[in-house]
Amino acid sequence: MATRGQRRQIVAFENPGTPVPDGEGGYTSTWVALVPALWYVSIRPASAKEQGMAGTVLTHASHIVEGDFHPGVTTATRMNFGGHVYQVTSVLNTDMQNKTMQLVADLQT
């Protein structure tokens, strides 16, 4: 687990907003920033072993994100960092005391 001093990347977390009718019979939703939205984390590429531990076969880059626990982060959350968007695919409450978390995040764009 990365120490607080190693958490040097600032990311923005967002969750899907409430779907609203699009006027054509469907729905659309926007992304809503979590409160707080900005979070210090450490980000590193996932090893092949860690990708297998996520329980899926990945076809694109996957990253491990570590930081203080954020109660709003779920597998519906996306993370913005360095002009890229990552989808959170796994959330682990590392110490089971809501102090630290480890995420698997897949690069989307």
C-alpha positions as CSV (number, residue, x, y, z in Angstrom):
1,M,0.0,0.0,0.0
2,A,1.3,3.4,-0.9
3,T,2.0,5.7,2.0
4,R,0.4,9.2,2.1
5,G,3.7,10.7,1.0
6,Q,3.6,8.6,-2.2
7,R,0.1,9.8,-3.1
8,R,1.1,12.6,-5.4
9,Q,-1.5,12.4,-8.2
10,I,-4.7,14.4,-7.8
11,V,-7.7,12.8,-9.5
12,A,-11.3,13.9,-9.8
13,F,-14.0,11.3,-9.0
14,E,-17.4,11.4,-10.6
15,N,-20.6,9.3,-10.4
16,P,-23.5,9.1,-12.9
17,G,-26.2,11.7,-12.2
18,T,-29.9,11.0,-12.1
19,P,-31.2,10.0,-15.6
20,V,-33.5,12.6,-17.2
21,P,-35.8,12.2,-20.2
22,D,-34.1,13.1,-23.5
23,G,-37.4,14.1,-25.2
24,E,-37.2,11.2,-27.6
25,G,-38.4,8.4,-25.3
26,G,-35.0,7.7,-23.8
27,Y,-33.0,8.9,-20.9
28,T,-29.6,10.6,-20.6
29,S,-27.4,11.2,-17.6
30,T,-24.5,13.5,-16.9
31,W,-21.5,12.9,-14.6
32,V,-21.6,14.6,-11.1
33,A,-18.5,15.3,-9.1
34,L,-18.2,13.6,-5.8
35,V,-17.9,15.7,-2.6
36,P,-15.0,16.2,-2.3
37,A,-14.2,15.5,-5.9
38,L,-10.4,16.0,-5.8
39,W,-8.4,13.2,-4.1
40,Y,-4.7,12.5,-3.6
41,V,-3.8,9.0,-4.8
42,S,-1.0,6.9,-6.2
43,I,-1.6,5.4,-9.6
44,R,0.5,2.6,-11.2
45,P,0.0,0.1,-14.0
46,A,-1.4,-3.2,-12.9
47,S,0.7,-6.3,-13.2
48,A,-0.6,-9.3,-15.1
49,K,-1.2,-11.1,-11.7
50,E,-3.2,-8.1,-10.4
51,Q,-5.3,-8.0,-13.6
52,G,-6.2,-11.6,-13.0
53,M,-7.1,-10.9,-9.4
54,A,-9.7,-8.4,-10.7
55,G,-11.7,-11.4,-12.0
56,T,-11.9,-10.3,-15.6
57,V,-9.9,-10.6,-18.8
58,L,-8.8,-7.1,-19.7
59,T,-8.3,-5.9,-23.2
60,H,-6.8,-2.5,-22.4
61,A,-4.6,-0.9,-19.7
62,S,-5.5,-1.4,-16.1
63,H,-4.2,0.6,-13.2
64,I,-4.1,0.2,-9.4
65,V,-5.1,3.3,-7.5
66,E,-4.4,3.6,-3.8
67,G,-5.5,6.4,-1.4
68,D,-7.5,7.4,1.6
69,F,-11.0,5.8,1.7
70,H,-13.7,7.8,-0.1
71,P,-17.2,6.7,0.8
72,G,-18.6,7.8,-2.6
73,V,-16.4,5.7,-4.8
74,T,-18.0,2.6,-6.3
75,T,-17.8,0.5,-9.4
76,A,-20.1,3.1,-11.1
77,T,-17.4,5.8,-10.4
78,R,-15.1,7.2,-13.1
79,M,-11.8,8.9,-12.4
80,N,-10.3,11.8,-14.4
81,F,-6.5,12.2,-14.4
82,G,-4.1,13.8,-16.8
83,G,-6.7,14.3,-19.5
84,H,-7.7,10.6,-19.4
85,V,-10.9,8.9,-18.0
86,Y,-10.6,5.7,-16.0
87,Q,-13.6,3.5,-15.1
88,V,-13.4,2.1,-11.6
89,T,-14.0,-1.7,-11.9
90,S,-13.1,-2.8,-8.3
91,V,-13.1,-1.2,-4.9
92,L,-11.4,-2.7,-1.9
93,N,-11.7,-1.1,1.6
94,T,-8.2,-2.2,2.4
95,D,-8.2,-2.1,6.2
96,M,-12.0,-2.7,6.6
97,Q,-12.1,0.5,8.7
98,N,-12.8,3.1,6.0
99,K,-9.3,4.5,6.2
100,T,-7.7,3.3,3.0
101,M,-8.9,2.0,-0.4
102,Q,-7.4,0.2,-3.4
103,L,-9.1,0.5,-6.8
104,V,-8.7,-1.2,-10.1
105,A,-9.3,1.4,-12.8
106,D,-9.4,0.7,-16.5
107,L,-8.3,3.4,-19.0
108,Q,-11.2,4.5,-21.1
109,T,-9.8,7.5,-23.1
